[in-house]
Amino acid sequence: MSISLEPTAYLLVAAALLAVSGVPGLLLRRPALGQRCGAFIAVCASILGECAIAGLFTGSPAATWQIDWTLPFGPALLGADHLSALFLIPLFLVTGCASVYALAYWPAGRQRGAGQLSFFLGLFTSSMVMVVLARNGVLFLMSWEVMAITAYFLLTVEREGAEVQRVGIVYLFATHVGTMALFALFALLCGDTGSFVFPAPHSLPSTVPYAAIMIAAALFGFGGKAGIMPLHFWLPGAHANAPSHVSAIMSGIMLKMGVYGILRTLSFFVAVPAWVGWLVLALGASSALGGIAQASGQRDLKRLLACSSIENIGIVFIGIGLALVGMQIRSPFLTVCGLAGAFIHILNHGLFKSLLFMGSGAIIHGTGSREIDRMGGLARRMPATALLFFTGSIAICGLPPLNGFVGELFLYVGAFRDGITDPLPLPALIVPVLALVGGMAVITFVKLYGIVFLGSPRSDGAAAAHEAGRPMTGAMALLTIGCLTGGMAPPLLLGLVAPAIEQYGAVPAGLVAGIGSQVPLLPLAAVNVTLVSTALAVAWWYRVRLQRSPRAVGATWGCGYLAPTTRMQYTGSSFSELAVNQLGAIVAPLRRRPSIGGSTFPRDARFTYGVTETILDRVLTPAFHGAGQAFSYVRRLQHGHLHIYVLYIVATLFVLMLWVH
Amino acid sequence: MNAIADQLLVLVMLINLVMLGSSRLIFCIRAVAIQGVILGILPGLIHPFSGHLAAITAGIILAKGVVIPTLIIGAVKKAHIRREVEPYLGFVPTLLLGALFTALSFVFADKLPLAPEHRDLLFVPASIATLLTGFLLLTTRSKAISQVIGYLVLENGIFIFGMLLTEALPTMVEAGALLDLLVGIFVMGIVINHISREFSSIDTSRLRALKEE
């Protein structure tokens, strides 16, 4: 190649392009044209970014660039390595798809806020590229903050709704509490190394002062962004209320930025303390279980998907935890399996969760509702969306013909082999957790798909549903192809993450390359290809049979009952009632039983049933209300007298002047 | 040269008292304009001549002496007000307080650990006195326009202090401070307009109605 492909420079150009991609939408007089220009720029940036990553994989050395700033925080270095690339692959792919998807989902000119949406979406994705490339703590925090704030503006596009305002505030609170921990992290790091520039990987001995505090701050700050279980309270509401392509990026990519932060921070240390691995493992297990438990009871389509993101982040954390435990008990095999599982799941989740969120957007667009129990029979009305959503659902359940299984296979094999051969069999306990999570994911998504797409419409909106526009189905189809490719060619996925594993885990190169002999990747590929081709063949045969044979349309047999309505079908709540009741401790279902009063004839009664956000509704909100009451006297200081406010300043100044004396 | 500078600073402090004692807004604005012009001349007296200095002097005189006063007078005419009618604290008490603050600032400046070359000049006491006058105007007057004048006087006080550091301060910082002020005046102008439109008066005490209960 005549042009030398220096990956970092290309990535920076891609980030700059993304940042300006929303500007035409704001400036051009014809909003639709502006939006199309913006989508074109974003797609170009995505292709450029993917090419740069391809360059990184083919061995072009990535340079480190420096922003020439005059701020006193040391040189602002930007660099790309394989760990960054791992997060950039899904980022660029999903960004490109989302900006095309938005053309039909949120068309400028017909829907308000399209200009704002595409402007902040560009800034948002660009800042995430910068987060991944930054090699200076302050630059990292700046990009991090831009990411957090633009996400707020994205999710509050429909700012009139009371619920949107509430989740926006909760999100802002959560993200800034996390950022506070990150300030502590980077300040302590600077205290140890003498500079805000990131230390070289594996260069910081864990005996440096405050190492434990640094790691704890990273787990708190980044973990909150990733949405691990006790800190996930902002996540379901935020994802549910954002526009669907924004939810796709937030869930598929932004949560991973938290994972990236933790991985990057841990990579500074020569060896992390023993408790970190177990803690990450425990957090992962609790998030996976708790997340899917919450998801199983949800009635809101997007809230369900959001809770399932918590579960998937939990699986990623389980992988990281296994790897850390493996490093600590000196089992390179466990390390490689854990990292491979986590990294592959990061890629996969970015694909299928974005696909599902975009699919949910198509459903909402078609039916005008997010309520699962109001839908039904959409497979007939939106066949393309139904097929794509089906593929995504299989992938997210971690079932074999698709990519979701590949990552989990590594975790199973790693934990099992370790459990059998090593003196410390504790990691093997993660296997039943993973199996339970997988099973519950199947229940959840069978419910979701079955209630939404099968049966008869339960409302007029669902009955009048229409298929999504071309840009939407096209974007989803691209992601589906990604999922299918990953499922049918697992060695390809391993190849994508192998350099990152070698760099991150500091394990011998041969081990990663040879893992294929210990983890049955090729047999899996063969099984998957067979399964997919069989499914396709059966579907084709069924279609042909269907077209040839005569069809009659009639009502379902109702056991002789003569006046059935579509509302008599199984609802999502009834489907998951057993699971929710078993998990009452986590989900805390809210029931209001009807009281049937009246002496002879019963009066009207209502029965409500829903799932609460345990942490947010039962812990945080009461706690903050209590704090607000306890400190209500402080409010007297804020009385609205402008002059007295100035007097406060004068008084402070006077006190300070006296202090000097 | 220093003697002239000191006399000018005394004039600045006298203008402070004039502003505290006067109820006529236009008169106050003119006084603050004169104060600004004096402040513009001052750097020329204490520093050797240079192109940079001339530019700064011209810029300050233009901004503080012409542009900002014109803007405020425009706002006054638009809002149809001539005088500050009901200050929170009467004119005589504020005048007395101003005198007290001026005296205190001399005491305070005396106790500050200043560099020897700044010790004999009036810069520090004049600066603190002007600063406190600004605060006094801000806290005791109720009309929004008087508050803008208060901010201006406050900024003048900071400016006098900054003059001690002119050699250390790059032009950028000075320009930045001046720009801040200009923007602040614009914002206040907009706020005044809105207050006047919303409450049909520019009494800032009406702003209490905006408080969230």
Interface residues (C-beta under 8 A of the other chain):
Chain A: Q638 H639 G640 H641 L642 H643 I644 V646 L647 I649 V650 L653 M657 V660 H661
Chain B: Y88 F108 K111 L112 L132 F135 L138 T139 T140 R141 S142 Q147 G150 T204 S205 L207 R208 A209 L210 K211
